[in-house]
Amino acid sequence: MAIDKEKVQRSISMLLEAIGEDPAREGLLNTPKRIAKMYEEFLSDNSQELTSFTATEINNDLVSVKGISFCSMCEHHLMPFYGKVDIIYIPNGKILGLSKFARIVDGLSRKLQVQEYLTSNIAEAIVSSTNSKFVTVNISATHLCMVLRGVKQYDAVTKTFAVRGDNKDDINLLNRAKMFVANYEK
């Protein structure tokens, strides 16, 4: 998505006026420019081609990448939500380099969305990149729209969980992944 920085700057100046501020006062003089730059950085697509590696000797082993930080933007209030992503997957002849999981999360975080979409999209990206038999994506996030407005719940954390892959309905595998996570957190 291309950001029209000039339009953002004009809009922010209008917003400042609408809330009773003077966009020409010294403290706000460069605010529209800074906000436009922030949106360009925050919402610019950062996706990259993902390189996978052949790994035929790994067929039922769980691989986990835990604690990937992210920040995204809520499409309902245009406020950030941020937190951690935990991923478990079973390779199916292909693995990703570990840094690629962080790249997937970062690339998919850079748009207006809700946490549920982000969780689902990360899981789908891993399946499509690795043809995984089983993928779980767990996101724990704080939403500034809940912290700073309305109900003002400073400690509320939203958790979402997605399961994908050919074996996503295998209850034994799901329980194995849950046990893996429980032991991992100790």
Backbone torsions as a table, in degrees:
resi	resn	phi	psi	omega
1	MET	NA	127.5	177.4
2	ALA	-86.7	135.0	179.2
3	ILE	-96.1	125.9	175.8
4	ASP	-87.6	91.8	-173.4
5	LYS	-63.0	-36.2	179.3
6	GLU	-63.2	-43.5	-179.9
7	LYS	-66.1	-40.3	177.1
8	VAL	-61.4	-44.7	-179.7
9	GLN	-60.5	-44.9	178.6
10	ARG	-62.4	-42.0	-179.3
11	SER	-64.8	-40.9	179.7
12	ILE	-67.5	-39.3	175.6
13	SER	-60.1	-43.5	178.2
14	MET	-64.7	-40.3	178.3
15	LEU	-62.3	-45.2	178.6
16	LEU	-58.8	-43.1	176.8
17	GLU	-63.9	-40.6	-177.6
18	ALA	-64.8	-27.7	179.0
19	ILE	-96.6	11.1	173.9
20	GLY	90.4	14.0	178.6
21	GLU	-97.8	162.0	176.1
22	ASP	-105.9	106.0	-178.3
23	PRO	-62.9	-12.5	180.0
24	ALA	-90.8	-6.0	179.5
25	ARG	-71.8	153.7	-170.1
26	GLU	-53.2	-46.0	-177.0
27	GLY	-67.2	-22.6	-177.5
28	LEU	-108.2	-2.7	-172.7
29	LEU	-52.9	-43.8	-178.5
30	ASN	-101.5	5.0	-178.5
31	THR	-59.1	-47.3	179.4
32	PRO	-57.2	-39.1	179.3
33	LYS	-66.8	-42.3	179.5
34	ARG	-65.3	-40.8	179.8
35	ILE	-65.1	-43.0	178.6
36	ALA	-61.0	-42.0	178.8
37	LYS	-65.4	-40.3	178.6
38	MET	-61.6	-47.1	179.4
39	TYR	-63.4	-37.8	177.6
40	GLU	-61.3	-44.4	179.4
41	GLU	-68.8	-43.6	-172.2
42	PHE	-74.2	-32.0	-172.9
43	LEU	-113.1	9.0	178.8
44	SER	-83.2	134.1	-179.9
45	ASP	-59.2	125.9	-179.2
46	ASN	-119.4	20.5	-176.6
47	SER	-71.0	149.1	-178.1
48	GLN	-134.7	161.3	174.9
49	GLU	-67.7	134.4	-178.1
50	LEU	-99.3	127.7	178.8
51	THR	-95.2	127.9	175.1
52	SER	-110.6	159.9	-178.7
53	PHE	-121.4	144.7	176.7
54	THR	-71.1	134.2	-179.9
55	ALA	-149.3	69.0	-174.8
56	THR	-69.6	-21.0	-178.8
57	GLU	-79.0	-9.3	177.1
58	ILE	-102.2	114.6	-177.4
59	ASN	-129.5	-24.8	178.2
60	ASN	-135.7	13.8	-179.2
61	ASP	-84.3	137.6	175.8
62	LEU	-81.5	136.8	174.4
63	VAL	-119.7	132.6	-178.0
64	SER	-126.8	137.8	170.7
65	VAL	-124.5	119.5	-171.0
66	LYS	-119.7	144.3	171.2
67	GLY	79.3	31.7	176.9
68	ILE	-75.9	118.8	-179.7
69	SER	-75.9	147.0	176.2
70	PHE	-150.7	162.0	170.4
71	CYS	-144.1	130.4	179.2
72	SER	-131.9	-176.4	-175.6
73	MET	-126.0	122.7	179.6
74	CYS	-66.5	128.4	-179.0
75	GLU	-75.3	-12.9	-178.9
76	HIS	-84.2	-37.2	-176.0
77	HIS	-125.0	1.5	-176.6
78	LEU	54.2	40.4	176.9
79	MET	-120.6	150.0	-178.3
80	PRO	-69.6	151.2	162.0
81	PHE	-130.3	146.4	-172.9
82	TYR	-147.9	159.4	179.4
83	GLY	171.3	-144.9	-175.5
84	LYS	-129.9	147.4	177.8
85	VAL	-118.3	131.2	173.6
86	ASP	-116.1	133.9	-176.9
87	ILE	-126.9	136.9	169.7
88	ILE	-127.9	136.5	175.7
89	TYR	-148.1	157.8	172.4
90	ILE	-112.1	115.1	179.3
91	PRO	-61.9	155.4	177.0
92	ASN	-130.4	63.3	-179.3
93	GLY	88.6	-11.1	178.7
94	LYS	-136.2	141.2	173.0
95	ILE	-125.3	159.1	173.5
96	LEU	-102.2	149.2	169.0
97	GLY	-61.5	144.7	-172.6
98	LEU	-59.9	-34.5	179.5
99	SER	-66.2	-20.5	-178.6
100	LYS	-66.2	-28.9	177.9
101	PHE	-64.8	-42.6	176.9
102	ALA	-64.3	-36.8	178.8
103	ARG	-66.8	-39.4	176.5
104	ILE	-60.4	-49.6	-178.8
105	VAL	-60.8	-47.2	-178.8
106	ASP	-62.9	-46.8	-178.3
107	GLY	-62.5	-40.9	-177.9
108	LEU	-80.0	-15.2	179.4
109	SER	-78.0	-17.8	-169.8
110	ARG	-88.0	58.9	174.4
111	LYS	-162.7	167.3	174.9
112	LEU	-75.1	129.4	-176.4
113	GLN	-170.5	177.5	170.1
114	VAL	-109.0	160.8	-175.8
115	GLN	-59.7	-36.3	-179.8
116	GLU	-59.6	-41.8	178.2
117	TYR	-65.1	-43.4	-179.4
118	LEU	-59.8	-45.2	180.0
119	THR	-59.2	-49.6	-179.6
120	SER	-62.5	-44.4	-177.5
121	ASN	-65.9	-36.3	176.5
122	ILE	-64.0	-46.2	179.7
123	ALA	-60.2	-44.5	-179.9
124	GLU	-63.7	-39.2	-180.0
125	ALA	-64.4	-38.4	179.7
126	ILE	-68.8	-43.4	178.3
127	VAL	-61.4	-45.2	-177.4
128	SER	-69.6	-27.3	179.7
129	SER	-82.5	-26.5	-172.9
130	THR	-122.9	-9.1	-174.0
131	ASN	55.5	36.2	-175.2
132	SER	-59.0	146.6	174.8
133	LYS	-74.8	-27.6	-171.9
134	PHE	-158.1	129.1	177.7
135	VAL	-138.2	134.6	168.6
136	THR	-123.9	141.1	175.2
137	VAL	-129.1	124.0	-179.6
138	ASN	-120.7	123.6	178.5
139	ILE	-118.8	132.1	171.8
140	SER	-117.5	123.5	-173.4
141	ALA	-141.9	151.8	171.9
142	THR	-104.3	131.1	-178.4
143	HIS	-108.0	117.9	-177.9
144	LEU	-65.1	-21.2	175.6
145	CYS	-66.5	-28.1	176.2
146	MET	-84.7	-27.5	-177.3
147	VAL	-81.5	-44.8	-169.9
148	LEU	-97.5	-12.5	-177.8
149	ARG	-139.3	173.5	174.3
150	GLY	55.1	-113.3	-172.4
151	VAL	-76.4	-14.8	176.8
152	LYS	48.4	58.5	178.7
153	GLN	-96.7	93.3	-172.6
154	TYR	-68.1	-27.4	-176.4
155	ASP	-106.1	3.6	-178.0
156	ALA	-69.2	134.4	176.9
157	VAL	-125.3	131.7	177.8
158	THR	-99.3	131.2	179.7
159	LYS	-117.7	133.8	175.0
160	THR	-128.8	151.0	-174.0
161	PHE	-142.7	126.3	178.2
162	ALA	-122.6	144.0	176.7
163	VAL	-127.4	130.9	-179.5
164	ARG	-139.4	170.0	176.1
165	GLY	110.2	169.3	-178.5
166	ASP	-60.4	-30.1	-176.5
167	ASN	-103.4	22.1	-174.8
168	LYS	-62.8	-23.0	-179.3
169	ASP	-95.3	4.0	179.4
170	ASP	-76.4	102.8	-174.5
171	ILE	-63.7	-33.9	178.2
172	ASN	-66.1	-40.6	178.7
173	LEU	-67.1	-41.2	177.7
174	LEU	-63.0	-43.1	177.7
175	ASN	-64.3	-37.9	177.4
176	ARG	-62.3	-42.2	178.1
177	ALA	-65.0	-41.3	179.0
178	LYS	-64.1	-40.6	176.9
179	MET	-64.4	-40.7	178.7
180	PHE	-58.8	-46.3	179.5
181	VAL	-65.0	-44.1	-179.1
182	ALA	-60.6	-43.5	179.6
183	ASN	-71.1	-31.9	-179.1
184	TYR	-66.7	-32.5	-176.3
185	GLU	-80.4	-12.2	-178.4
186	LYS	-73.2	NA	NA
